[in-house]
Amino acid sequence: MAAVTRTNFDNLNRQFFSLLSPRGKGRLVACVNRGYEVYGFGPDGEPRRLHVRMFTHREFGLTDKADLVDYLMKQVARRSGIHPEDVMFIGDEFGPVSLRAAIPGR
C-alpha cells in the first residue's frame, strides 16, 4: 500500500505509521511532500528514504499524477512482484471513486 500526500513524512508518520508495528509497516510506502520524497520501512520498522527529487525551476517533483503512478508501478509494484492488475488507486486526486468500474463483474 502506498500513501500519497502533500504533507511531510513526519506528519504522516505521527498520524498513521507510528501506530503500526514494525512488521505491519513492511510493505508500506509513503509518497510525501507532493511526491518529492518516497519512504519505505526497514525490518526494524524505521523509515528509510527510498527516493528524493530535487526541485528545479523546470521540474516540480512527482507532482504530476502520471509521473507518480509511473514511479509506483515501476519502482514499487514491479520490484515487489505485484502485478498491474492487482493495483488499485483510490483518492480524490485521481477523480471520483467507483468500485463498480474498478472491480470486474460488479
C-alpha positions in Angstrom: 0.0 0.0 0.0 1.2 3.5 -0.8 0.0 6.6 0.9 0.3 9.7 -1.3 0.1 13.1 0.3 1.1 16.7 0.1 2.2 16.8 3.7 5.6 15.9 5.0 6.7 12.5 6.3 6.8 13.5 10.0 3.1 14.4 9.9 2.1 11.2 8.2 4.3 9.1 10.4 2.9 10.7 13.6 -0.8 10.3 12.4 -0.6 6.9 10.9 2.7 4.9 10.6 3.7 5.3 14.2 0.6 3.4 15.2 1.7 0.3 13.3 4.0 -2.5 14.4 7.4 -2.8 12.6 6.1 -5.9 10.9 2.9 -4.1 9.8 5.0 -1.4 8.0 6.9 -3.9 5.9 5.3 -3.3 2.5 4.1 0.2 3.0 5.3 3.2 1.0 4.8 6.9 1.7 5.0 9.4 -1.2 5.1 12.7 0.6 5.9 16.4 0.0 3.9 16.4 -3.2 5.9 13.4 -4.4 9.3 14.9 -3.9 10.2 12.1 -1.4 9.3 8.5 -1.1 9.8 6.5 2.1 9.6 2.8 3.0 10.4 1.0 6.2 13.2 -1.4 7.2 12.7 -4.7 9.0 13.0 -2.7 12.3 10.1 -0.5 11.3 12.3 2.5 11.0 11.7 4.8 7.9 14.1 4.7 5.0 14.1 7.4 2.3 13.8 5.5 -1.0 13.7 8.4 -3.4 14.1 12.1 -3.5 13.8 14.5 -6.4 15.5 17.9 -6.2 13.4 20.9 -7.1 14.4 22.9 -10.1 12.6 25.7 -11.9 11.6 23.3 -14.6 10.9 20.3 -12.5 8.3 20.1 -9.8 9.0 16.5 -8.5 6.4 13.8 -8.8 3.6 16.2 -8.7 2.0 15.1 -12.0 -0.2 12.1 -11.2 1.1 10.3 -14.3 4.7 10.6 -13.0 3.7 9.4 -9.6 1.7 6.4 -10.9 4.6 5.5 -13.2 7.1 5.6 -10.3 4.8 3.5 -8.0 4.2 0.9 -10.8 7.9 0.6 -11.9 9.8 1.2 -8.6 7.4 -0.3 -6.1 4.9 -2.7 -7.6 7.2 -4.3 -10.1 10.1 -4.7 -7.7 7.7 -6.2 -5.1 6.3 -8.7 -7.6 2.9 -7.0 -7.6 1.1 -7.4 -11.0 -0.5 -4.3 -12.5 -4.0 -5.9 -12.4 -3.6 -6.2 -8.6 -3.1 -2.4 -8.2 -5.9 0.0 -7.4 -5.5 3.7 -7.0 -8.1 5.5 -4.8 -8.3 9.1 -3.9 -10.0 12.4 -4.8 -6.8 13.5 -6.7 -7.5 10.7 -9.2 -11.1 11.6 -9.8 -14.3 10.1 -8.4 -14.2 6.6 -6.9 -16.4 3.9 -8.4 -16.0 0.4 -7.2 -18.3 -0.7 -10.0 -15.8 0.5 -12.5 -12.7 -0.8 -10.6 -13.9 -4.3 -9.9 -14.6 -6.6 -12.9 -18.1 -8.2 -12.7 -19.6 -5.5 -10.5 
